Amino acid sequence: MNRHCNTNRLATAAATTATAATAAATMELAAAWRRKW
């Protein structure tokens, strides 16, 4: 039970990190695009 909970927490943390990284990359890309033009 406890291990399952830890696995879920780990998966949630990984998904959150991936989402944050994607958002940061998108913002960086948008900023670079705006500077380019």
N, C-alpha and C positions, 0 to 999 in steps of 0.2 A: 504494500500500500504506500509506504513512505517512498520507496524507490520510484513508483509510478508518479507520485506527486513531484518528485525531484526531476524526473524526465520531462514532465509537462512544463515545469518551470524553466528548464533548460531550453526546451523547444520554443517557449514563448519569448525568452530572452534572445534567442537566435533570430527569431522572426522580427522582433523589435529592432535589433541591431541591423539586420538586413534592410528593413524599411527605412531606418534613419540614414543608412549609408546610401541607399538609392536616392532618397530625397536630397541629401547633401550633394551627390554627384549631379543630379538634375539641376540644382541651383547653380552649381559651379559651371555647368555646361551653358545654362542660360546667361550667366554673367559674362562668360567668355564670348558667347554669340553676340551679346549687346556691345561688348568692347570691339569686336571684330567689325561691326558695321558702324 
